Amino acid sequence: MFSYPLLTSGWQLVPGAFDDARLINYILEHGYLYFHHEGTHLSFFNISMFYPAINTLSYSDMLLGGMLIYIPIRELVNNPTTALQAWFIIVCIFNYYSMYLLLHKRFKFNIISSSVGAFIFAFGLPRENQIGHLQLFLQFYMILSILAFTSLSSNKSRLYNNICFLTGIILFALQIYSSFYIGWYMVFGLVNLCIILLLFNETRLKFFNFIIKYKHEIIIYSLLSIILLIPLIKHYLSVGTQFLWIQDDILRTTNIRGIIANRSILDKYIFNNYFNSHFLQNIDDEHIIGIGYITSIIIIISIYLCKNHRKYFVLFLLIVYTLFISKTMNLYLYKIFPGSSAIRSGSRFIFLILPIYSYLIAYFMQNIITSKIFIKTMIFMLIIIEQIAIPYYSWTKQGHLSRLEKYIIPQNCNILYFDINKDNEEIDYCLLELDIMWKLIYTDKYTVNGYSGYEPQHNKGMISPNCTIRIKD
């Protein structure tokens, strides 16, 4: 679904955009170099950019969980971009298999139903639409954490339940250390769920009974989670006070059209390129979260079929969509919910919804009201085919290396500033700054320049004129 351009190009094409994907590759490579204690990569939280700023890794996702996969691959592969390609494929597989385990082992769906649900989670249209942001693919820690927590059972020993708590907390911490967005949505989703459970008599009592039954474990492992997250919180807070991102143009909320629109090849064919292109018109890529017209209908039917849990699904989805579609509500959320100001939601809140979609699709396949194998097979195929879109690949390994070859770095400078004309709209200075970061990654040199989600003010006055390089194109 996602890697055929890579495979058919002889491992030359690389998934994602030339800017953000190379940044993710850079951070992962930093983890590899830190593991080997090489060059300027002697501190995990300090990448050799934005000199003399400290905690420079805190300006982006830390990708710790991604590094745990990348480093073993990098030990076997000499090329960091090839390692990223292999990393991407493995992460996609982990997303699929984690959701399959949750659906099949915990919710007891059969193999086919669990497979379809996992397919939607790992390879659905919302995931394909975010292929330019590879950090958002690191969601399997969240699913495995949910699997661990939902394995708690009164029929099991206390040791077993403690292992479930410990595993869930470690995986939860890894999720936040890997992708702050996904981790934040996980916390927000849990708070949302707890509020909903307290609203209804039939769940309120069960919720309180759970708290009372596991009160000691909840206290102990909540404290453990705080201890595990203290380094991350400390480093994020050290740079977070520099930015005030609660601005109307930064919220980037989606809208109803963004929820419906998608890039499914099947949908474009069915509607003769009109209906879908109409919805895609003037919609930013960040705002498209459609999962397919047929699949959406099936999800709605599945909610109706879930009579015992229908109101919980409807209320959860209603709260999430309201808070992330309405700019006014989104602004209130950003002001009151911790950590909100550090994210720009856009369409990324879909990754809070996607596990629910996966469950509902699996539920539909399990409980479809027909005994005809042909009809079940057709529905199965329609769901799968509707998720097919052309994955976004915009750069190659050779293109990346060719850009780096043109830079000549003076040997007598330990700190360099690349003077880029950012007033020239024809120059993509983000790509130039990434070039610079990659050019210096294996040296003992620092650069004042850098590229990430947030950037400090460049302190170029302290740099010698001999170490200032003018970049025109």
C-alpha positions as CSV (number, residue, x, y, z in Angstrom):
1,M,0.0,0.0,0.0
2,F,2.6,2.5,1.0
3,S,6.0,1.2,0.0
4,Y,5.5,0.0,-3.7
5,P,7.1,3.3,-5.1
6,L,10.1,2.6,-2.9
7,L,10.4,-1.0,-4.0
8,T,9.8,-0.4,-7.7
9,S,12.3,2.4,-7.8
10,G,15.2,0.2,-6.7
11,W,15.1,1.8,-3.2
12,Q,15.7,5.3,-4.6
13,L,12.4,6.9,-3.8
14,V,11.9,7.8,-0.1
15,P,8.4,8.3,1.6
16,G,7.3,11.7,2.6
17,A,8.2,15.2,1.8
18,F,11.8,16.5,1.2
19,D,11.6,18.7,4.3
20,D,9.8,16.9,7.1
21,A,10.9,13.4,6.2
22,R,14.6,14.5,6.1
23,L,14.1,16.1,9.5
24,I,12.7,12.8,10.9
25,N,15.6,11.0,9.3
26,Y,18.0,13.5,10.9
27,I,16.6,13.0,14.4
28,L,16.7,9.2,14.0
29,E,20.3,9.5,12.9
30,H,21.1,11.7,15.8
31,G,19.8,8.9,18.0
32,Y,22.1,6.4,16.3
33,L,25.1,8.8,16.7
34,Y,24.3,9.4,20.3
35,F,24.1,5.7,20.9
36,H,27.7,5.5,19.5
37,H,28.8,8.7,21.3
38,E,30.0,10.3,18.0
39,G,30.8,13.8,17.0
40,T,28.7,16.5,18.6
41,H,26.0,14.0,19.4
42,L,27.1,13.5,23.0
43,S,23.8,14.6,24.6
44,F,20.4,13.1,23.7
45,F,18.5,16.3,24.1
46,N,21.0,18.4,22.2
47,I,21.3,18.3,18.4
48,S,24.2,20.3,16.8
49,M,21.9,23.0,15.4
50,F,20.5,26.4,16.7
51,Y,23.9,27.1,18.4
52,P,24.2,28.2,21.2
53,A,20.6,27.2,22.1
54,I,20.3,24.1,24.4
55,N,17.7,21.3,24.5
56,T,17.4,21.6,20.7
57,L,15.8,18.2,20.4
58,S,12.9,19.7,22.3
59,Y,11.9,21.8,19.3
60,S,10.5,18.7,17.7
61,D,9.3,15.2,18.4
62,M,12.0,13.2,20.2
63,L,11.2,9.9,18.4
64,L,12.8,7.8,21.2
65,G,10.5,4.8,20.3
66,G,11.4,5.3,16.7
67,M,15.1,5.2,17.5
68,L,14.7,1.8,19.2
69,I,13.7,0.5,15.8
70,Y,16.0,2.6,13.7
71,I,19.3,1.9,15.5
72,P,19.3,-1.9,15.0
73,I,18.5,-1.3,11.3
74,R,21.2,1.3,11.0
75,E,23.7,-1.1,12.5
76,L,23.0,-3.4,9.5
77,V,22.7,-0.7,6.8
78,N,25.4,1.8,6.1
79,N,23.1,4.4,4.5
80,P,20.9,6.5,6.8
81,T,18.3,7.0,4.1
82,T,18.1,3.3,3.3
83,A,17.7,2.8,7.1
84,L,14.7,5.2,7.0
85,Q,13.1,3.3,4.2
86,A,13.3,0.0,6.1
87,W,12.2,1.8,9.3
88,F,9.1,3.1,7.5
89,I,8.1,-0.4,6.3
90,I,8.6,-2.0,9.8
91,V,6.7,0.8,11.5
92,C,3.7,0.2,9.2
93,I,3.8,-3.5,9.9
94,F,3.9,-2.8,13.7
95,N,0.9,-0.5,13.4
96,Y,-1.0,-3.2,11.6
97,Y,-0.1,-6.1,13.9
98,S,-0.6,-4.1,17.2
99,M,-4.2,-3.3,16.1
100,Y,-4.8,-6.8,14.9
101,L,-3.7,-8.1,18.4
102,L,-6.0,-5.6,20.1
103,L,-9.0,-6.6,18.0
104,H,-8.4,-10.3,17.9
105,K,-7.1,-11.0,21.3
106,R,-8.9,-8.5,23.4
107,F,-12.2,-7.9,21.6
108,K,-12.4,-11.5,20.3
109,F,-13.1,-10.6,16.7
110,N,-12.4,-13.3,14.2
111,I,-9.3,-13.3,11.9
112,I,-10.9,-11.7,8.9
113,S,-12.7,-8.9,10.9
114,S,-9.6,-8.2,12.9
115,S,-7.5,-8.0,9.7
116,V,-9.9,-5.5,8.1
117,G,-10.0,-3.3,11.2
118,A,-6.2,-3.4,11.5
119,F,-5.8,-2.6,7.8
120,I,-8.0,0.5,8.2
121,F,-5.8,1.6,11.2
122,A,-2.4,1.0,9.5
123,F,-3.1,1.7,5.8
124,G,-6.3,3.7,5.7
125,L,-6.7,7.0,3.8
126,P,-6.1,9.2,6.8
127,R,-2.8,7.5,7.4
128,E,-1.8,7.9,3.8
129,N,-2.7,11.5,3.8
130,Q,-0.1,12.1,6.6
131,I,2.7,10.2,5.0
132,G,4.6,13.5,4.8
133,H,4.8,13.5,8.6
134,L,6.4,10.2,9.4
135,Q,6.5,10.8,13.2
136,L,2.7,10.4,13.2
137,F,3.1,6.7,12.1
138,L,4.6,5.8,15.5
139,Q,1.2,4.9,17.0
140,F,1.6,1.2,17.8
141,Y,2.9,2.1,21.3
142,M,-0.4,3.6,22.1
143,I,-2.3,0.5,20.8
144,L,-0.1,-1.9,22.7
145,S,-0.5,0.2,25.9
146,I,-4.3,0.0,25.5
147,L,-3.9,-3.8,25.0
148,A,-1.9,-4.0,28.2
149,F,-4.4,-1.9,30.3
150,T,-7.4,-3.8,28.9
151,S,-5.8,-7.1,29.9
152,L,-6.5,-6.3,33.6
153,S,-8.8,-9.0,35.0
154,S,-10.3,-9.8,38.4
155,N,-9.8,-13.5,37.5
156,K,-6.0,-13.0,37.2
157,S,-3.4,-12.9,39.9
158,R,-2.2,-9.6,41.5
159,L,1.2,-10.2,39.9
160,Y,-0.4,-10.5,36.5
161,N,-2.3,-7.3,36.9
162,N,0.8,-5.5,38.1
163,I,2.7,-6.6,35.0
164,C,-0.2,-5.3,32.9
165,F,-0.1,-1.9,34.7
166,L,3.7,-1.7,34.4
167,T,3.7,-2.6,30.7
168,G,1.0,-0.2,29.9
169,I,2.7,2.7,31.7
170,I,6.1,2.0,30.0
171,L,4.4,1.8,26.6
172,F,2.4,5.0,27.3
173,A,5.6,6.8,28.2
174,L,7.3,5.5,25.1
175,Q,4.4,6.8,23.0
176,I,4.8,10.4,24.4
177,Y,8.6,10.2,24.0
178,S,8.1,9.0,20.4
179,S,5.4,11.3,19.1
180,F,4.1,14.1,21.3
181,Y,1.0,14.5,19.1
182,I,-0.1,10.9,19.5
183,G,0.7,10.8,23.2
184,W,-1.2,14.0,23.8
185,Y,-4.3,12.7,21.9
186,M,-4.0,9.5,24.0
187,V,-4.2,11.5,27.3
188,F,-7.0,13.7,25.9
189,G,-9.0,10.6,24.7
190,L,-8.6,9.0,28.2
191,V,-9.9,12.2,29.9
192,N,-12.8,12.4,27.4
193,L,-13.6,8.7,28.0
194,C,-13.6,9.1,31.8
195,I,-16.0,12.1,31.6
196,I,-18.4,10.1,29.4
197,L,-18.3,7.1,31.8
198,L,-19.2,9.3,34.7
199,L,-22.2,10.7,32.9
200,F,-24.2,7.5,32.9
201,N,-25.5,5.5,35.9
202,E,-24.6,2.1,34.4
203,T,-21.0,3.0,33.9
204,R,-20.4,5.4,36.8
205,L,-20.6,2.6,39.3
206,K,-18.3,0.3,37.3
207,F,-15.9,3.2,36.9
208,F,-15.7,3.9,40.7
209,N,-15.5,0.2,41.5
210,F,-12.5,-0.1,39.2
211,I,-10.8,2.9,40.9
212,I,-11.4,1.4,44.3
213,K,-10.3,-2.1,43.3
214,Y,-7.0,-0.9,41.8
215,K,-6.5,2.2,43.9
216,H,-3.0,1.2,45.1
217,E,-1.8,0.3,41.6
218,I,-3.3,3.4,40.1
219,I,-1.5,5.6,42.6
220,I,1.8,3.8,42.2
221,Y,1.9,3.6,38.4
222,S,0.6,7.1,38.0
223,L,3.6,8.3,40.0
224,L,5.8,6.0,37.9
225,S,4.5,7.6,34.7
226,I,5.2,11.1,36.1
227,I,8.8,10.0,37.0
228,L,9.3,8.5,33.6
229,L,8.0,11.7,31.9
230,I,9.9,14.2,34.1
231,P,12.9,14.5,31.7
232,L,10.6,15.1,28.7
233,I,8.4,17.6,30.6
234,K,11.5,19.4,31.9
235,H,13.1,19.8,28.4
236,Y,9.8,20.7,26.7
237,L,9.0,23.3,29.3
238,S,12.4,24.8,29.0
239,V,11.7,25.8,25.3
240,G,7.9,26.0,25.4
241,T,7.8,29.3,27.2
242,Q,9.4,30.9,24.2
243,F,6.4,30.4,21.9
244,L,2.9,31.6,22.0
245,W,1.2,29.5,19.3
246,I,-2.4,30.1,20.3
247,Q,-3.2,32.1,17.1
248,D,-6.0,31.8,14.7
249,D,-3.8,31.0,11.7
250,I,-1.9,28.3,13.8
251,L,-4.9,26.3,14.9
252,R,-5.5,25.0,11.4
253,T,-8.8,23.3,12.2
254,T,-10.5,21.2,9.6
255,N,-14.2,21.5,8.6
256,I,-17.0,19.3,7.4
257,R,-15.6,19.2,3.8
258,G,-12.3,18.0,5.2
259,I,-14.1,15.2,7.0
260,I,-15.8,14.0,3.8
261,A,-13.0,14.7,1.3
262,N,-10.5,12.0,0.5
263,R,-8.0,10.8,-2.2
264,S,-9.4,7.3,-2.7
265,I,-8.8,6.1,-6.3
266,L,-12.1,4.1,-6.0
267,D,-14.1,7.1,-4.9
268,K,-12.8,9.3,-7.7
269,Y,-13.8,6.6,-10.2
270,I,-17.3,6.1,-8.7
271,F,-18.1,9.8,-8.7
272,N,-16.5,10.4,-12.1
273,N,-13.9,12.8,-10.7
274,Y,-16.5,15.4,-9.9
275,F,-17.9,14.8,-6.4
276,N,-14.5,14.1,-4.8
277,S,-12.6,16.9,-6.7
278,H,-15.3,19.3,-5.7
279,F,-14.7,18.5,-2.0
280,L,-11.0,18.6,-2.5
281,Q,-11.1,22.1,-4.1
282,N,-9.3,24.7,-1.9
283,I,-8.8,22.3,1.0
284,D,-5.3,22.2,2.5
285,D,-3.7,18.8,2.7
286,E,-3.6,19.1,6.5
287,H,-7.4,19.3,6.6
288,I,-8.3,16.1,4.7
289,I,-9.3,13.2,7.0
290,G,-11.9,11.4,4.9
291,I,-11.8,7.6,5.2
292,G,-13.9,6.9,2.1
293,Y,-17.6,7.3,1.3
294,I,-18.5,3.6,1.4
295,T,-16.3,3.0,4.5
296,S,-17.9,6.0,6.3
297,I,-21.4,4.6,5.6
298,I,-20.3,1.2,7.0
299,I,-19.0,3.0,10.2
300,I,-22.3,4.8,10.7
301,I,-24.2,1.5,10.2
302,S,-21.8,-0.2,12.7
303,I,-22.5,2.5,15.3
304,Y,-26.2,1.8,14.9
305,L,-25.6,-2.0,15.3
306,C,-23.7,-1.4,18.5
307,K,-26.8,-1.0,20.6
308,N,-25.2,-1.5,24.0
309,H,-22.4,1.0,23.3
310,R,-24.0,3.3,20.7
311,K,-24.4,6.3,22.9
312,Y,-20.8,6.2,24.1
313,F,-19.4,6.1,20.5
314,V,-21.7,8.9,19.4
315,L,-20.9,11.1,22.4
316,F,-17.1,10.5,22.2
317,L,-17.0,11.3,18.5
318,L,-19.3,14.3,18.9
319,I,-17.1,15.8,21.6
320,V,-13.9,15.2,19.6
321,Y,-15.2,16.6,16.3
322,T,-16.7,19.6,18.0
323,L,-13.6,20.5,19.8
324,F,-11.3,20.1,16.8
325,I,-13.6,21.5,14.0
326,S,-14.8,24.7,15.7
327,K,-12.0,27.2,16.0
328,T,-13.8,28.8,18.9
329,M,-14.0,25.5,20.8
330,N,-10.5,24.6,19.8
331,L,-9.2,27.9,21.2
332,Y,-10.9,27.2,24.5
333,L,-9.4,23.7,24.5
334,Y,-5.9,25.1,23.9
335,K,-6.3,27.5,26.8
336,I,-7.5,24.9,29.4
337,F,-6.0,21.5,28.5
338,P,-2.3,21.1,29.4
339,G,0.1,20.8,26.5
340,S,-2.5,22.0,23.9
341,S,-0.4,25.1,22.9
342,A,2.4,22.8,21.8
343,I,0.4,21.2,19.0
344,R,-1.2,22.4,15.8
345,S,-4.0,19.9,15.4
346,G,-5.1,20.4,11.8
347,S,-6.3,17.0,10.7
348,R,-4.1,15.1,13.1
349,F,-6.8,14.5,15.6
350,I,-7.9,11.8,13.2
351,F,-5.4,9.5,14.9
352,L,-7.5,9.7,18.1
353,I,-10.5,8.6,16.0
354,L,-8.8,6.0,13.8
355,P,-8.7,3.2,16.4
356,I,-12.4,3.7,17.0
357,Y,-13.0,3.5,13.2
358,S,-11.0,0.3,13.1
359,Y,-13.0,-1.2,15.9
360,L,-16.3,-0.3,14.2
361,I,-15.2,-1.8,10.9
362,A,-14.2,-5.0,12.6
363,Y,-17.5,-5.0,14.5
364,F,-19.4,-4.6,11.2
365,M,-17.6,-7.4,9.5
366,Q,-18.1,-9.7,12.5
367,N,-21.9,-8.9,12.8
368,I,-22.9,-8.2,9.2
369,I,-26.5,-9.4,8.8
370,T,-26.1,-11.8,5.9
371,S,-25.1,-15.4,5.4
372,K,-24.0,-15.0,1.8
373,I,-20.3,-15.4,1.4
374,F,-20.4,-13.4,-1.8
375,I,-21.9,-10.3,-0.2
376,K,-19.4,-10.5,2.7
377,T,-16.6,-10.8,0.3
378,M,-17.7,-7.9,-1.8
379,I,-18.0,-5.6,1.2
380,F,-14.6,-6.8,2.4
381,M,-13.1,-5.9,-1.0
382,L,-14.8,-2.5,-1.2
383,I,-13.5,-1.5,2.2
384,I,-10.0,-2.5,1.2
385,I,-10.0,-1.1,-2.3
386,E,-11.5,2.2,-1.1
387,Q,-8.3,2.8,1.0
388,I,-6.1,2.8,-2.1
389,A,-4.5,6.1,-2.9
390,I,-1.2,7.2,-4.5
391,P,1.3,7.5,-1.6
392,Y,3.3,10.7,-1.4
393,Y,6.9,10.3,-2.4
394,S,8.7,13.5,-3.3
395,W,12.4,12.9,-3.0
396,T,15.2,10.4,-3.7
397,K,18.4,9.3,-2.0
398,Q,20.4,10.6,-5.0
399,G,18.6,13.9,-4.9
400,H,19.5,14.3,-1.3
401,L,23.2,13.5,-1.8
402,S,23.4,15.8,-4.8
403,R,22.2,18.7,-2.8
404,L,24.9,18.1,-0.1
405,E,27.8,17.9,-2.6
406,K,27.6,21.6,-3.5
407,Y,28.4,22.9,-0.1
408,I,32.0,23.6,0.8
409,I,32.6,23.8,4.6
410,P,35.7,25.7,5.9
411,Q,37.8,23.5,8.1
412,N,39.0,26.2,10.6
413,C,35.4,26.9,11.9
414,N,33.7,25.0,14.7
415,I,30.6,27.1,14.5
416,L,29.0,28.1,11.2
417,Y,26.2,30.4,10.2
418,F,24.7,30.0,6.7
419,D,23.3,33.4,5.7
420,I,20.1,32.5,3.7
421,N,18.1,35.1,1.9
422,K,14.7,34.3,3.4
423,D,13.1,37.3,1.7
424,N,13.4,35.6,-1.7
425,E,10.2,33.7,-2.2
426,E,11.7,31.6,-4.9
427,I,14.2,30.0,-2.4
428,D,12.9,27.2,-0.1
429,Y,15.1,28.1,2.8
430,C,13.7,25.1,4.9
431,L,15.4,22.7,2.4
432,L,18.6,24.7,2.6
433,E,18.7,24.6,6.4
434,L,18.1,20.8,6.2
435,D,21.0,20.5,3.7
436,I,23.2,22.3,6.2
437,M,22.2,20.1,9.1
438,W,22.9,17.0,7.1
439,K,26.2,18.3,5.7
440,L,27.5,18.8,9.3
441,I,25.9,15.9,11.0
442,Y,29.0,13.7,11.0
443,T,31.5,16.5,11.9
444,D,32.5,18.2,15.2
445,K,30.9,21.4,14.0
446,Y,27.8,23.3,15.1
447,T,25.5,25.4,13.0
448,V,23.4,28.4,14.1
449,N,20.9,27.4,11.5
450,G,18.4,24.6,11.8
451,Y,14.9,23.4,10.9
452,S,12.2,22.0,13.2
453,G,8.6,22.5,14.3
454,Y,9.7,25.5,16.4
455,E,12.8,27.6,16.0
456,P,14.6,30.0,18.4
457,Q,16.0,33.3,17.3
458,H,19.3,32.9,15.5
459,N,22.2,34.4,17.4
460,K,24.5,35.1,14.4
461,G,26.3,38.1,15.9
462,M,28.8,35.9,17.7
463,I,30.0,34.2,14.5
464,S,33.2,35.2,12.8
465,P,32.7,36.6,9.2
466,N,35.0,33.8,8.0
467,C,32.5,31.3,9.3
468,T,29.5,33.0,7.7
469,I,28.5,31.4,4.4
470,R,26.2,33.2,2.0
471,I,23.6,30.9,0.5
472,K,21.9,32.2,-2.6
473,D,20.1,29.2,-4.0
